[in-house]
């Protein structure tokens, strides 16, 4: 989740919106019959477009995207937080996984990540973390 202390400036708002769009896109892909790995390729390409729009990269390629998005979008959830599973296996109903894109800009002191847990259903997915979907903003003056 993203927690902000203080009032968001235009840059932080733009980064948050980009991550939200990637999250929404990733959720739209989560359904039976596609693999996590297949979805990851599409999501990373979309993330690259968002990073270009933010002026962080000039070329949308894996090396450039990895600078600001160094982890995968999804992993299985089960007995362990990072449960084992075949990332090439088509998703099936009742599989539980994460959707957690993020953009990290150390030089600007910005890091935004949106994490959701989902369960694949017969027709798509159910978001299990619905009550945590909106950002929590703590208004406080920084010293």
PLY file of the C-alpha trace (Angstrom):
ply
format ascii 1.0
element vertex 143
property float x
property float y
property float z
element edge 142
property int vertex1
property int vertex2
end_header
0.00 0.00 0.00
0.95 3.58 -0.47
1.07 5.86 2.56
1.80 9.53 2.12
2.80 11.92 4.83
1.92 15.43 3.84
0.17 16.75 0.77
0.95 15.00 -2.53
2.64 17.15 -5.13
1.99 16.82 -8.86
4.87 14.38 -9.38
3.81 11.97 -6.65
0.22 12.16 -7.90
1.37 11.37 -11.46
3.43 8.39 -10.27
0.54 7.11 -8.16
-1.86 7.41 -11.11
0.58 5.54 -13.37
0.86 2.69 -10.86
-2.94 2.63 -10.44
-3.35 2.35 -14.23
-0.85 -0.52 -14.34
-2.66 -2.21 -11.45
-6.03 -1.85 -13.17
-4.54 -3.19 -16.42
-2.99 -6.17 -14.61
-6.31 -6.92 -12.95
-8.04 -6.83 -16.34
-5.72 -9.63 -17.53
-6.31 -11.89 -14.53
-8.59 -14.69 -15.70
-8.57 -18.41 -16.36
-6.58 -19.70 -19.32
-3.65 -17.27 -19.30
-0.37 -17.71 -17.46
1.29 -15.38 -15.00
4.33 -15.24 -17.29
2.18 -14.32 -20.32
0.46 -11.56 -18.34
3.80 -10.33 -16.98
5.11 -9.63 -20.50
2.02 -7.53 -21.28
2.09 -5.72 -17.93
5.80 -4.84 -18.20
5.23 -3.42 -21.70
2.36 -1.30 -20.34
4.52 -0.25 -17.38
7.18 0.84 -19.88
4.65 3.10 -21.56
3.79 4.67 -18.20
7.49 5.14 -17.37
7.95 6.89 -20.72
4.99 9.17 -19.99
6.60 10.05 -16.66
9.84 10.93 -18.47
11.81 8.22 -16.68
12.81 6.15 -19.72
13.19 6.89 -23.41
13.03 3.32 -24.74
10.43 0.79 -23.67
12.63 -2.27 -23.20
13.08 -4.72 -20.30
16.39 -3.22 -19.15
14.94 0.28 -18.91
11.74 -0.87 -17.19
13.74 -2.89 -14.63
15.44 0.28 -13.40
12.16 1.61 -11.96
10.19 -1.64 -11.68
12.65 -4.29 -10.46
10.17 -7.01 -9.41
7.40 -9.08 -10.93
3.75 -8.15 -10.76
2.39 -11.43 -9.44
3.22 -14.48 -7.40
1.16 -17.30 -6.01
-0.26 -17.12 -2.49
-0.86 -20.22 -0.46
0.80 -21.77 2.54
3.62 -19.24 2.12
3.45 -15.58 1.13
5.49 -16.45 -1.97
4.09 -19.88 -2.70
5.54 -22.14 -5.36
3.81 -22.62 -8.67
4.35 -22.96 -12.39
4.30 -19.46 -13.88
3.71 -20.92 -17.35
0.63 -22.90 -16.25
-2.68 -21.38 -17.36
-4.52 -19.81 -14.43
-7.47 -21.82 -13.15
-10.40 -21.06 -10.84
-9.51 -20.95 -7.13
-5.85 -20.06 -7.71
-4.84 -17.17 -5.44
-2.16 -14.69 -6.46
-0.99 -11.14 -6.03
-1.18 -8.12 -8.29
1.45 -5.67 -7.01
2.97 -3.20 -9.46
5.19 -0.39 -8.27
7.39 2.45 -9.47
10.49 3.35 -7.46
12.47 6.52 -8.15
15.28 6.69 -5.56
16.72 9.90 -6.97
13.39 11.64 -6.26
12.66 9.84 -3.00
9.49 8.35 -4.48
8.23 4.79 -4.22
4.65 3.82 -4.97
3.34 0.25 -4.86
-0.22 -1.03 -4.96
-0.76 -4.55 -3.69
-3.86 -6.67 -4.12
-4.60 -10.33 -3.58
-6.99 -11.99 -6.01
-8.70 -15.32 -6.51
-9.22 -16.54 -10.07
-12.88 -17.37 -10.75
-14.62 -19.13 -13.63
-15.21 -15.82 -15.38
-12.27 -13.70 -14.21
-11.22 -12.90 -10.66
-12.32 -11.57 -7.31
-10.21 -8.97 -5.49
-9.73 -10.27 -1.96
-8.20 -7.02 -0.70
-11.08 -4.75 -1.74
-11.16 -2.88 1.57
-7.54 -1.81 1.04
-7.91 -0.62 -2.58
-7.83 3.12 -1.87
-4.63 4.80 -0.71
-4.30 5.75 2.91
-3.09 9.31 3.21
-1.75 10.47 6.54
-1.75 14.23 6.74
1.18 15.37 8.80
3.76 18.05 8.54
7.24 16.72 7.88
10.02 18.25 9.92
0 1
1 2
2 3
3 4
4 5
5 6
6 7
7 8
8 9
9 10
10 11
11 12
12 13
13 14
14 15
15 16
16 17
17 18
18 19
19 20
20 21
21 22
22 23
23 24
24 25
25 26
26 27
27 28
28 29
29 30
30 31
31 32
32 33
33 34
34 35
35 36
36 37
37 38
38 39
39 40
40 41
41 42
42 43
43 44
44 45
45 46
46 47
47 48
48 49
49 50
50 51
51 52
52 53
53 54
54 55
55 56
56 57
57 58
58 59
59 60
60 61
61 62
62 63
63 64
64 65
65 66
66 67
67 68
68 69
69 70
70 71
71 72
72 73
73 74
74 75
75 76
76 77
77 78
78 79
79 80
80 81
81 82
82 83
83 84
84 85
85 86
86 87
87 88
88 89
89 90
90 91
91 92
92 93
93 94
94 95
95 96
96 97
97 98
98 99
99 100
100 101
101 102
102 103
103 104
104 105
105 106
106 107
107 108
108 109
109 110
110 111
111 112
112 113
113 114
114 115
115 116
116 117
117 118
118 119
119 120
120 121
121 122
122 123
123 124
124 125
125 126
126 127
127 128
128 129
129 130
130 131
131 132
132 133
133 134
134 135
135 136
136 137
137 138
138 139
139 140
140 141
141 142
